[in-house]
Amino acid sequence: MNQDNVEVPPMSEEPQTEEPGCLRVHHHAPTWHLDKEPTIVQDLVMLAGLDRISEISYEHYNAGLISVICEHWQPETNTFHLSWGEITLSLDDVQHLIGNSLSLVKLVNFYAGKLEKYNDSIQNKMPDGQKKKDKVNIKWSWGFAVLAHLFHNLGAASRTCGKQFAAYTTLLESWIFAHFPKLHGIPKEQQSDAPEYCTRWKWGLSITERTGARELLKYREAFDNYKVEDVSNLPILCI
């Protein structure tokens, strides 16, 4: 076979990867008026310690900021990967930023007996050989639930195919404000008498619509250039 007659297939061009665009953020404005609900609803909400959620939640959000921080999330470690190390949210952050409103101490105490009876019923239904010597210690709180839901949605949004983010935006944004105080483009901290630290910041009316490429580029550069010594009061796993 004459090698001179062999046609060389054209070289395929390498696909160009585009920068991910802005996520669609599902944000619910604090428009719920608890005082207009029936008394039984008010009592249940106050029992759970959730009566201040509407008061402390942000009315506006920044989709560009949320989109960029999601790009740094690693689902395998549940941490944000930055140029100098890893960072994540903790239960202490939930308590500090949102306060006791997400604590179920009262509700856990109220249902402690019912949870124990439920655990006993599970143990009794198991074969004798599979029964455990120690009962399962059932403990749960809104703090764990909020973090689990947030981590799940951060993981989904960080994927290449991720198009949306649906979690408690007030917690995520206030965490950024509190621990990246020198980040360019975030609101300045203000005085607040409320026990929840998240109330020290507030977005303007025009922030919600800032979803363009320029907004994304601004926050990408801000996080890439952020110095580890400027991170405030947060456990850091340096690598």
BAFI-15403 format. One record per residue: z, y, x of N, C-alpha, C in turn; residue number from 0. Coordinates in nm, 4 decimals. Layout:
N
        n.w        n.v        n.u       ca.w       ca.v       ca.u        c.w        c.v        c.u     k
          Z          Y          X          Z          Y          X          Z          Y          X   NUM
...
END
This chain:
239
        n.w        n.v        n.u       ca.w       ca.v       ca.u        c.w        c.v        c.u     k
     0.0000    -0.1193     0.0844     0.0000     0.0000     0.0000     0.0000     0.1234     0.0874     0
    -0.0894     0.2153     0.0561    -0.1007     0.3387     0.1339     0.0094     0.4342     0.0914     1
     0.0975     0.4624     0.1891     0.2087     0.5508     0.1578     0.1634     0.6940     0.1322     2
     0.0403     0.7262     0.1825    -0.0066     0.8643     0.1625    -0.0380     0.8917     0.0163     3
    -0.0646     0.7831    -0.0593    -0.1003     0.8021    -0.2004     0.0203     0.7989    -0.2945     4
     0.1377     0.7748    -0.2350     0.2579     0.7703    -0.3192     0.2990     0.9112    -0.3558     5
     0.3113     0.9349    -0.4852     0.3526     1.0680    -0.5315     0.5041     1.0816    -0.5226     6
     0.5434     1.1890    -0.4646     0.6865     1.2176    -0.4536     0.7322     1.2836    -0.5827     7
     0.8307     1.2270    -0.6505     0.8766     1.2876    -0.7757     0.9338     1.4263    -0.7504     8
     0.9090     1.5167    -0.8409     0.9615     1.6525    -0.8225     1.1127     1.6521    -0.8204     9
     1.1680     1.7346    -0.7351     1.3130     1.7443    -0.7226     1.3687     1.8173    -0.8450    10
     1.4665     1.7538    -0.9038     1.5276     1.8157    -1.0218     1.6228     1.9271    -0.9799    11
     1.6200     2.0325    -1.0558     1.7081     2.1446    -1.0265     1.8505     2.1103    -1.0680    12
     1.9450     2.1518    -0.9844     2.0852     2.1277    -1.0157     2.1248     2.2118    -1.1369    13
     2.1925     2.1491    -1.2318     2.2337     2.2249    -1.3505     2.3314     2.3355    -1.3147    14
     2.3111     2.4480    -1.3720     2.3987     2.5614    -1.3471     2.5144     2.5576    -1.4467    15
     2.6338     2.5614    -1.3920     2.7522     2.5593    -1.4770     2.7895     2.7013    -1.5160    16
     2.8096     2.7207    -1.6439     2.8476     2.8514    -1.6936     2.9988     2.8616    -1.7058    17
     3.0492     2.9811    -1.6846     3.1903     3.0043    -1.7026     3.2259     2.9856    -1.8501    18
     3.3384     2.9195    -1.8783     3.3759     2.9021    -2.0185     3.4003     3.0352    -2.0864    19
     3.3649     3.0426    -2.2114     3.3834     3.1648    -2.2869     3.5231     3.1746    -2.3457    20
     3.5393     3.2701    -2.4327     3.6699     3.2950    -2.4924     3.6984     3.1922    -2.6013    21
     3.8216     3.1443    -2.6043     3.8621     3.0490    -2.7055     3.8791     3.1169    -2.8414    22
     3.8627     3.0375    -2.9442     3.8972     3.0839    -3.0772     4.0468     3.0595    -3.0972    23
     4.1210     3.1659    -3.1109     4.2667     3.1562    -3.1206     4.3078     3.1613    -3.2672    24
     4.3821     3.0594    -3.3089     4.4336     3.0552    -3.4455     4.5726     3.1185    -3.4453    25
     4.5789     3.2398    -3.4930     4.7031     3.3166    -3.4903     4.7397     3.3563    -3.6323    26
     4.8655     3.3361    -3.6672     4.9133     3.3730    -3.7999     5.0052     3.4943    -3.7878    27
     4.9618     3.6040    -3.8470     5.0417     3.7258    -3.8419     5.1715     3.7069    -3.9199    28
     5.2797     3.7736    -3.8770     5.4096     3.7580    -3.9446     5.4131     3.8325    -4.0775    29
     5.3551     3.7730    -4.1798     5.3478     3.8382    -4.3105     5.4365     3.7713    -4.4146    30
     5.5134     3.6709    -4.3719     5.5985     3.5981    -4.4662     5.7252     3.6773    -4.4944    31
     5.7536     3.7003    -4.6198     5.8734     3.7729    -4.6601     5.9721     3.6722    -4.7186    32
     6.0721     3.6374    -4.6379     6.1679     3.5359    -4.6798     6.2493     3.5806    -4.8004    33
     6.2747     3.7115    -4.8106     6.3587     3.7602    -4.9202     6.2928     3.7433    -5.0571    34
     6.1622     3.7162    -5.0583     6.0922     3.6966    -5.1844     6.0858     3.5496    -5.2266    35
     6.1369     3.4623    -5.1402     6.1360     3.3197    -5.1705     6.2566     3.2833    -5.2574    36
     6.2507     3.1689    -5.3274     6.3672     3.1227    -5.4054     6.4894     3.1044    -5.3159    37
     6.6046     3.1105    -5.3756     6.7293     3.1011    -5.2997     6.7390     2.9710    -5.2211    38
     6.6940     2.8607    -5.2800     6.7027     2.7325    -5.2105     6.6171     2.7309    -5.0846    39
     6.5016     2.7988    -5.0909     6.4152     2.8076    -4.9723     6.4826     2.8930    -4.8651    40
     6.5404     3.0053    -4.9050     6.6103     3.0915    -4.8099     6.7244     3.0170    -4.7414    41
     6.7996     2.9382    -4.8200     6.9129     2.8651    -4.7630     6.8663     2.7608    -4.6614    42
     6.7576     2.6886    -4.6926     6.7075     2.5868    -4.6013     6.6545     2.6479    -4.4723    43
     6.5843     2.7594    -4.4851     6.5302     2.8259    -4.3666     6.6422     2.8789    -4.2778    44
     6.7434     2.9382    -4.3395     6.8567     2.9904    -4.2620     6.9384     2.8779    -4.2013    45
     6.9491     2.7658    -4.2726     7.0193     2.6504    -4.2182     6.9521     2.6002    -4.0917    46
     6.8206     2.6021    -4.0910     6.7444     2.5585    -3.9731     6.7405     2.6640    -3.8638    47
     6.7886     2.7854    -3.8926     6.7867     2.8917    -3.7924     6.6502     2.9529    -3.7725    48
     6.5632     2.9441    -3.8735     6.4260     2.9931    -3.8609     6.4032     3.1230    -3.9378    49
     6.5088     3.1891    -3.9784     6.4937     3.3065    -4.0637     6.4400     3.4278    -3.9901    50
     6.4403     3.4271    -3.8570     6.3942     3.5442    -3.7815     6.2543     3.5264    -3.7221    51
     6.1910     3.4132    -3.7487     6.0588     3.3868    -3.6918     5.9591     3.4955    -3.7306    52
     5.9598     3.5330    -3.8566     5.8653     3.6345    -3.9031     5.8901     3.7692    -3.8362    53
     6.0165     3.7999    -3.8076     6.0507     3.9297    -3.7494     6.0125     3.9395    -3.6018    54
     6.0215     3.8288    -3.5295     5.9981     3.8356    -3.3849     5.8556     3.8000    -3.3447    55
     5.7753     3.7445    -3.4347     5.6389     3.7043    -3.3997     5.5484     3.8257    -3.3863    56
     5.4550     3.8192    -3.2902     5.3631     3.9306    -3.2664     5.2605     3.9393    -3.3787    57
     5.2324     4.0613    -3.4184     5.1302     4.0822    -3.5204     4.9905     4.0669    -3.4622    58
     4.9730     4.1032    -3.3345     4.8428     4.0950    -3.2680     4.8528     4.0041    -3.1463    59
     4.7394     3.9667    -3.0926     4.7334     3.8777    -2.9771     4.6128     3.9141    -2.8933    60
     4.6046     3.8583    -2.7723     4.4923     3.8834    -2.6823     4.4243     3.7503    -2.6519    61
     4.3087     3.7269    -2.7132     4.2373     3.6006    -2.6952     4.1897     3.5828    -2.5509    62
     4.1565     3.6917    -2.4830     4.1127     3.6819    -2.3438     4.2230     3.6313    -2.2537    63
     4.3428     3.6846    -2.2687     4.4566     3.6411    -2.1878     4.4903     3.4957    -2.2150    64
     4.4934     3.4559    -2.3414     4.5246     3.3184    -2.3770     4.4181     3.2236    -2.3236    65
     4.2918     3.2616    -2.3306     4.1832     3.1756    -2.2826     4.1943     3.1503    -2.1330    66
     4.2269     3.2543    -2.0572     4.2330     3.2406    -1.9117     4.3533     3.1570    -1.8689    67
     4.4680     3.1775    -1.9319     4.5839     3.0967    -1.8920     4.5608     2.9503    -1.9270    68
     4.4855     2.9234    -2.0325     4.4528     2.7845    -2.0675     4.3644     2.7204    -1.9611    69
     4.2826     2.7990    -1.8933     4.1961     2.7457    -1.7883     4.2769     2.6918    -1.6709    70
     4.3993     2.7402    -1.6545     4.4838     2.6970    -1.5428     4.5713     2.5771    -1.5779    71
     4.5668     2.5324    -1.7023     4.6547     2.4233    -1.7452     4.6013     2.2872    -1.7017    72
     4.6917     2.2013    -1.6527     4.6585     2.0646    -1.6135     4.7355     1.9679    -1.7025    73
     4.6674     1.8984    -1.7949     4.7370     1.8078    -1.8871     4.8087     1.6931    -1.8169    74
     4.7595     1.6530    -1.6994     4.8203     1.5394    -1.6308     4.9626     1.5700    -1.5851    75
     4.9897     1.6957    -1.5529     5.1220     1.7345    -1.5038     5.1954     1.8287    -1.5987    76
     5.1269     1.8740    -1.7041     5.1844     1.9713    -1.7975     5.2337     2.0956    -1.7244    77
     5.1509     2.1448    -1.6337     5.1833     2.2658    -1.5580     5.0584     2.3526    -1.5450    78
     5.0812     2.4802    -1.5200     4.9722     2.5716    -1.4865     4.9512     2.5651    -1.3359    79
     4.8279     2.5407    -1.2918     4.7951     2.5352    -1.1498     4.7372     2.6702    -1.1077    80
     4.8054     2.7358    -1.0157     4.7587     2.8622    -0.9600     4.7364     2.8447    -0.8105    81
     4.6897     2.9485    -0.7453     4.6508     2.9363    -0.6045     4.7687     2.9046    -0.5141    82
     4.8905     2.9378    -0.5552     5.0073     2.9188    -0.4695     5.1005     2.8078    -0.5163    83
     5.0725     2.7435    -0.6287     5.1615     2.6384    -0.6747     5.1479     2.6106    -0.8238    84
     5.2506     2.5505    -0.8813     5.2492     2.5119    -1.0219     5.3652     2.5764    -1.0976    85
     5.3420     2.6035    -1.2242     5.4413     2.6676    -1.3107     5.4307     2.6054    -1.4492    86
     5.5423     2.5976    -1.5193     5.5366     2.5488    -1.6564     5.6452     2.6137    -1.7392    87
     5.6369     2.5948    -1.8696     5.7383     2.6446    -1.9612     5.8494     2.5411    -1.9737    88
     5.9700     2.5884    -1.9973     6.0848     2.4996    -2.0111     6.1590     2.5301    -2.1408    89
     6.2540     2.4440    -2.1742     6.3383     2.4690    -2.2912     6.4210     2.5958    -2.2738    90
     6.4578     2.6271    -2.1487     6.5289     2.7519    -2.1225     6.4417     2.8725    -2.1573    91
     6.3115     2.8612    -2.1319     6.2205     2.9699    -2.1686     6.2176     2.9892    -2.3203    92
     6.2124     2.8779    -2.3933     6.2121     2.8868    -2.5391     6.3389     2.9549    -2.5882    93
     6.4536     2.9150    -2.5331     6.5812     2.9730    -2.5736     6.5885     3.1204    -2.5360    94
     6.5415     3.1537    -2.4178     6.5507     3.2908    -2.3678     6.4558     3.3844    -2.4429    95
     6.3347     3.3392    -2.4675     6.2328     3.4265    -2.5261     6.2419     3.4353    -2.6777    96
     6.2714     3.3228    -2.7415     6.2709     3.3197    -2.8869     6.4115     3.3082    -2.9440    97
     6.5071     3.2684    -2.8613     6.6458     3.2692    -2.9029     6.6849     3.1508    -2.9877    98
     6.7966     3.1660    -3.0563     6.8518     3.0583    -3.1366     6.7707     3.0298    -3.2610    99
     6.6694     3.1099    -3.2873     6.5907     3.0884    -3.4079     6.5193     2.9536    -3.4054   100
     6.5013     2.8970    -3.2867     6.4363     2.7663    -3.2775     6.5351     2.6565    -3.2399   101
     6.6618     2.6778    -3.2720     6.7633     2.5769    -3.2453     6.8027     2.5085    -3.3751   102
     6.8121     2.3777    -3.3700     6.8479     2.3024    -3.4901     6.9893     2.2467    -3.4802   103
     7.0788     2.3198    -3.4160     7.2152     2.2709    -3.4019     7.2780     2.2472    -3.5389   104
     7.2634     2.3457    -3.6268     7.3226     2.3319    -3.7608     7.2585     2.2155    -3.8359   105
     7.1268     2.2071    -3.8265     7.0563     2.1043    -3.9021     7.0845     1.9650    -3.8467   106
     7.0942     1.9532    -3.7160     7.1250     1.8239    -3.6552     7.2635     1.7772    -3.6975   107
     7.3600     1.8694    -3.6950     7.4949     1.8333    -3.7388     7.4960     1.7927    -3.8861   108
     7.4159     1.8629    -3.9640     7.4105     1.8361    -4.1078     7.3555     1.6970    -4.1368   109
     7.2538     1.6575    -4.0583     7.1884     1.5295    -4.0818     7.2344     1.4203    -3.9849   110
     7.3384     1.4464    -3.9083     7.3806     1.3490    -3.8069     7.4137     1.2144    -3.8686   111
     7.4861     1.2169    -3.9813     7.5220     1.0916    -4.0468     7.4022     1.0158    -4.0972   112
     7.3046     1.0879    -4.1530     7.1856     1.0235    -4.2063     7.1021     0.9620    -4.0942   113
     7.0945     1.0312    -3.9810     7.0186     0.9782    -3.8681     7.0835     0.8512    -3.8146   114
     7.2160     0.8481    -3.8118     7.2865     0.7302    -3.7615     7.2647     0.6118    -3.8553   115
     7.2699     0.6364    -3.9885     7.2453     0.5289    -4.0834     7.1024     0.4765    -4.0714   116
     7.0081     0.5692    -4.0482     6.8680     0.5268    -4.0316     6.8531     0.4403    -3.9073   117
     6.9209     0.4774    -3.8008     6.9146     0.4003    -3.6775     6.9764     0.2618    -3.6972   118
     7.0875     0.2545    -3.7737     7.1510     0.1257    -3.8020     7.0580     0.0341    -3.8811   119
     6.9857     0.0940    -3.9775     6.8954     0.0128    -4.0585     6.7823    -0.0447    -3.9760   120
     6.7352     0.0312    -3.8782     6.6298    -0.0200    -3.7891     6.6825    -0.1357    -3.7051   121
     6.8038    -0.1199    -3.6524     6.8615    -0.2245    -3.5696     6.8848    -0.3524    -3.6498   122
     6.9282    -0.3399    -3.7750     6.9577    -0.4569    -3.8578     6.8318    -0.5345    -3.8959   123
     6.7177    -0.4639    -3.9012     6.5936    -0.5304    -3.9388     6.5295    -0.6041    -3.8213   124
     6.5751    -0.5768    -3.6994     6.5188    -0.6431    -3.5824     6.5798    -0.7821    -3.5660   125
     6.5009    -0.8796    -3.5149     6.5569    -1.0128    -3.4855     6.6737    -1.0023    -3.3891   126
     6.7659    -1.1003    -3.3977     6.8862    -1.0936    -3.3143     6.8534    -1.0863    -3.1666   127
     6.7480    -1.1543    -3.1240     6.7132    -1.1539    -2.9824     6.6579    -1.0221    -2.9333   128
     6.6143    -0.9362    -3.0255     6.5543    -0.8095    -2.9872     6.6482    -0.6908    -3.0091   129
     6.7645    -0.7185    -3.0688     6.8561    -0.6077    -3.0926     6.9107    -0.5540    -2.9603   130
     6.9170    -0.4273    -2.9529     6.9678    -0.3649    -2.8322     7.1198    -0.3506    -2.8418   131
     7.1853    -0.3596    -2.7278     7.3299    -0.3461    -2.7252     7.3704    -0.2027    -2.7582   132
     7.2969    -0.1098    -2.7059     7.3279     0.0309    -2.7285     7.2351     0.0872    -2.8340   133
     7.2905     0.1635    -2.9242     7.2093     0.2269    -3.0265     7.1228     0.3365    -2.9653   134
     7.0102     0.3576    -3.0288     6.9215     0.4633    -2.9820     6.9871     0.5977    -3.0073   135
     6.9937     0.6790    -2.9066     7.0542     0.8112    -2.9197     6.9487     0.9088    -2.9693   136
     6.9545     0.9434    -3.0952     6.8525     1.0283    -3.1565     6.8956     1.1738    -3.1472   137
     6.8254     1.2500    -3.0691     6.8497     1.3935    -3.0580     6.7152     1.4639    -3.0682   138
     6.7102     1.5730    -3.1455     6.5844     1.6451    -3.1600     6.6149     1.7902    -3.1933   139
     6.5247     1.8770    -3.1618     6.5418     2.0192    -3.1876     6.4051     2.0831    -3.1991   140
     6.4034     2.2028    -3.2537     6.2770     2.2755    -3.2643     6.2233     2.3124    -3.1263   141
     6.3117     2.3320    -3.0305     6.2652     2.3654    -2.8964     6.1747     2.2588    -2.8389   142
     6.2151     2.1319    -2.8502     6.1315     2.0213    -2.8041     6.0010     2.0160    -2.8830   143
     6.0120     2.0354    -3.0145     5.8926     2.0273    -3.0990     5.7928     2.1364    -3.0646   144
     5.8425     2.2576    -3.0420     5.7542     2.3698    -3.0088     5.6853     2.3467    -2.8750   145
     5.7602     2.3002    -2.7742     5.7003     2.2745    -2.6431     5.5975     2.1620    -2.6501   146
     5.6309     2.0550    -2.7227     5.5368     1.9437    -2.7344     5.4073     1.9880    -2.8015   147
     5.4191     2.0667    -2.9069     5.3003     2.1165    -2.9767     5.2210     2.2114    -2.8881   148
     5.2911     2.2977    -2.8152     5.2240     2.3914    -2.7249     5.1524     2.3179    -2.6129   149
     5.2190     2.2210    -2.5501     5.1577     2.1457    -2.4409     5.0341     2.0698    -2.4894   150
     5.0426     2.0124    -2.6082     4.9281     1.9386    -2.6623     4.8081     2.0309    -2.6799   151
     4.8296     2.1487    -2.7345     4.7192     2.2407    -2.7584     4.6682     2.3050    -2.6301   152
     4.7559     2.3250    -2.5327     4.7103     2.3721    -2.4021     4.6192     2.2678    -2.3381   153
     4.6564     2.1410    -2.3507     4.5736     2.0348    -2.2958     4.4370     2.0284    -2.3611   154
     4.4334     2.0411    -2.4933     4.3054     2.0369    -2.5649     4.2194     2.1580    -2.5298   155
     4.2815     2.2750    -2.5186     4.2063     2.3972    -2.4885     4.1570     2.4017    -2.3445   156
     4.2247     2.3296    -2.2541     4.1868     2.3332    -2.1127     4.0674     2.2436    -2.0809   157
     4.0316     2.1557    -2.1727     3.9175     2.0671    -2.1501     3.7871     2.1466    -2.1471   158
     3.6860     2.0871    -2.0837     3.5559     2.1535    -2.0763     3.4990     2.1790    -2.2148   159
     3.5270     2.0874    -2.3063     3.4762     2.1019    -2.4419     3.5709     2.1788    -2.5327   160
     3.6803     2.2279    -2.4778     3.7775     2.2998    -2.5588     3.7214     2.4311    -2.6126   161
     3.7376     2.4530    -2.7414     3.6820     2.5724    -2.8050     3.7868     2.6558    -2.8771   162
     3.9083     2.6010    -2.8953     4.0061     2.6729    -2.9743     4.1479     2.6467    -2.9247   163
     4.2379     2.7330    -2.9670     4.3788     2.7207    -2.9317     4.4605     2.7478    -3.0566   164
     4.5487     2.6552    -3.0916     4.6284     2.6697    -3.2130     4.7720     2.6304    -3.1832   165
     4.8524     2.7268    -3.1447     4.9944     2.7033    -3.1181     5.0667     2.8364    -3.1371   166
     5.1938     2.8403    -3.1016     5.2739     2.9617    -3.1214     5.2389     3.0623    -3.0121   167
     5.1471     3.1530    -3.0427     5.0962     3.2479    -2.9433     5.2045     3.3422    -2.8933   168
     5.3018     3.3745    -2.9765     5.4089     3.4656    -2.9345     5.4872     3.4067    -2.8181   169
     5.5165     3.2776    -2.8234     5.5886     3.2134    -2.7142     5.5069     3.2145    -2.5864   170
     5.3799     3.1775    -2.5938     5.2962     3.1706    -2.4743     5.2769     3.3085    -2.4120   171
     5.2459     3.4082    -2.4932     5.2213     3.5413    -2.4383     5.3490     3.6050    -2.3845   172
     5.4600     3.5899    -2.4545     5.5847     3.6483    -2.4046     5.6295     3.5793    -2.2763   173
     5.5985     3.4497    -2.2615     5.6277     3.3802    -2.1354     5.5481     3.4426    -2.0212   174
     5.4228     3.4751    -2.0463     5.3405     3.5411    -1.9447     5.3986     3.6785    -1.9110   175
     5.4332     3.7553    -2.0128     5.4871     3.8897    -1.9909     5.6153     3.8854    -1.9077   176
     5.7020     3.7893    -1.9394     5.8321     3.7833    -1.8738     5.8231     3.7381    -1.7287   177
     5.7325     3.6469    -1.6979     5.7300     3.5867    -1.5648     5.6148     3.6352    -1.4770   178
     5.5225     3.7118    -1.5341     5.4163     3.7755    -1.4560     5.4180     3.9256    -1.4858   179
     5.5285     3.9934    -1.4563     5.5442     4.1335    -1.4982     5.4442     4.2294    -1.4348   180
     5.3854     4.1922    -1.3221     5.2897     4.2795    -1.2554     5.1450     4.2416    -1.2841   181
     5.1241     4.1555    -1.3818     4.9884     4.1154    -1.4179     4.9151     4.2320    -1.4814   182
     4.7959     4.2582    -1.4306     4.7183     4.3722    -1.4801     4.6718     4.3472    -1.6236   183
     4.6933     4.4467    -1.7096     4.6404     4.4393    -1.8453     4.7371     4.3926    -1.9520   184
     4.8650     4.3721    -1.9171     4.9617     4.3295    -2.0174     5.0463     4.4497    -2.0598   185
     5.1082     4.4451    -2.1780     5.1901     4.5585    -2.2224     5.3147     4.5751    -2.1363   186
     5.3643     4.6958    -2.1305     5.4842     4.7254    -2.0531     5.6088     4.6848    -2.1320   187
     5.7091     4.6433    -2.0574     5.8342     4.6029    -2.1212     5.9057     4.7236    -2.1784   188
     5.9590     4.7079    -2.2990     6.0311     4.8139    -2.3670     6.1732     4.7679    -2.3976   189
     6.2569     4.8636    -2.4331     6.3937     4.8312    -2.4703     6.3978     4.7704    -2.6101   190
     6.4837     4.6715    -2.6274     6.4990     4.6078    -2.7577     6.6424     4.5602    -2.7725   191
     6.6990     4.5845    -2.8883     6.8358     4.5401    -2.9161     6.8405     4.3984    -2.9717   192
     6.7249     4.3413    -2.9995     6.7202     4.2063    -3.0552     6.7578     4.1040    -2.9475   193
     6.8247     3.9960    -2.9852     6.8627     3.8947    -2.8852     6.7433     3.8185    -2.8301   194
     6.6327     3.8142    -2.9041     6.5140     3.7430    -2.8564     6.4370     3.8314    -2.7589   195
     6.4183     3.7803    -2.6365     6.3566     3.8599    -2.5302     6.2104     3.8923    -2.5582   196
     6.1443     3.8125    -2.6412     6.0024     3.8356    -2.6683     5.9783     3.9681    -2.7399   197
     6.0809     4.0243    -2.8016     6.0643     4.1493    -2.8763     6.0506     4.2708    -2.7847   198
     6.0561     4.2519    -2.6545     6.0446     4.3642    -2.5611     5.8994     4.4026    -2.5323   199
     5.8053     4.3260    -2.5882     5.6634     4.3564    -2.5680     5.5920     4.3602    -2.7025   200
     5.4797     4.4307    -2.7063     5.4016     4.4393    -2.8291     5.2605     4.4825    -2.7949   201
     5.1621     4.4131    -2.8531     5.0218     4.4479    -2.8331     4.9819     4.5641    -2.9236   202
     4.8788     4.6370    -2.8822     4.8224     4.7413    -2.9658     4.7257     4.6847    -3.0676   203
     4.6774     4.7697    -3.1566     4.5895     4.7247    -3.2636     4.4566     4.6719    -3.2120   204
     4.4062     4.7275    -3.1023     4.2720     4.6928    -3.0555     4.2680     4.5676    -2.9691   205
     4.3837     4.5120    -2.9324     4.3886     4.3997    -2.8399     4.3221     4.2759    -2.8968   206
     4.3406     4.2495    -3.0252     4.2941     4.1257    -3.0861     4.1446     4.1052    -3.0680   207
     4.0675     4.2122    -3.0669     3.9224     4.2003    -3.0610     3.8678     4.1941    -2.9185   208
     3.9534     4.1997    -2.8189     3.9066     4.2000    -2.6808     3.8796     4.0574    -2.6352   209
     3.7596     4.0106    -2.6628     3.7237     3.8721    -2.6308     3.5971     3.8624    -2.5469   210
     3.5492     3.9722    -2.4927     3.4240     3.9717    -2.4192     3.4372     3.9179    -2.2784   211
     3.3212     3.9071    -2.2098     3.3176     3.8535    -2.0744     3.3954     3.9420    -1.9774   212
     3.3919     4.0715    -2.0000     3.4640     4.1627    -1.9098     3.6141     4.1399    -1.9176   213
     3.6643     4.1119    -2.0368     3.8072     4.0853    -2.0544     3.8478     3.9556    -1.9850   214
     3.7636     3.8527    -1.9969     3.7916     3.7261    -1.9295     3.7915     3.7426    -1.7787   215
     3.6939     3.8135    -1.7259     3.6848     3.8345    -1.5817     3.8067     3.9101    -1.5303   216
     3.8535     4.0072    -1.6071     3.9693     4.0862    -1.5659     4.0925     3.9987    -1.5484   217
     4.1177     3.9105    -1.6438     4.2373     3.8264    -1.6350     4.2204     3.7133    -1.5347   218
     4.0979     3.6643    -1.5160     4.0756     3.5622    -1.4136     4.1077     3.6178    -1.2757   219
     4.0614     3.7368    -1.2484     4.0901     3.7995    -1.1195     4.2389     3.8307    -1.1056   220
     4.3020     3.8727    -1.2147     4.4435     3.9069    -1.2100     4.5290     3.7852    -1.1761   221
     4.5002     3.6699    -1.2368     4.5766     3.5492    -1.2066     4.5436     3.4949    -1.0682   222
     4.4156     3.5014    -1.0287     4.3775     3.4518    -0.8966     4.4432     3.5323    -0.7845   223
     4.4643     3.6613    -0.8066     4.5190     3.7482    -0.7029     4.6699     3.7681    -0.7147   224
     4.7316     3.7039    -0.8139     4.8748     3.7248    -0.8343     4.9544     3.6581    -0.7227   225
     5.0554     3.7277    -0.6720     5.1340     3.6797    -0.5591     5.2577     3.6042    -0.6090   226
     5.2935     3.4991    -0.5376     5.4059     3.4166    -0.5774     5.5363     3.4961    -0.5753   227
     5.5492     3.5918    -0.4843     5.6724     3.6688    -0.4774     5.6899     3.7634    -0.5961   228
     5.5830     3.7835    -0.6740     5.5912     3.8703    -0.7905     5.6207     3.7944    -0.9192   229
     5.6351     3.6612    -0.9085     5.6744     3.5823    -1.0248     5.8225     3.6019    -1.0498   230
     5.8604     3.6260    -1.1732     5.9983     3.6620    -1.2055     6.0722     3.5480    -1.2754   231
     6.1863     3.5075    -1.2164     6.2835     3.4193    -1.2817     6.2204     3.2961    -1.3454   232
     6.1530     3.2165    -1.2650     6.0919     3.0954    -1.3186     6.0926     2.9881    -1.2116   233
     6.1321     2.8665    -1.2448     6.1249     2.7578    -1.1456     5.9800     2.7337    -1.1037   234
     5.9562     2.7242    -0.9745     5.8207     2.7092    -0.9216     5.8127     2.5834    -0.8364   235
     5.7084     2.5049    -0.8569     5.6819     2.3870    -0.7749     5.5711     2.4212    -0.6766   236
     5.6060     2.4672    -0.5587     5.5058     2.5096    -0.4611     5.4474     2.3860    -0.3924   237
     5.3159     2.3931    -0.3636     5.2476     2.2827    -0.2961     5.1792     2.3364    -0.1710   238
END
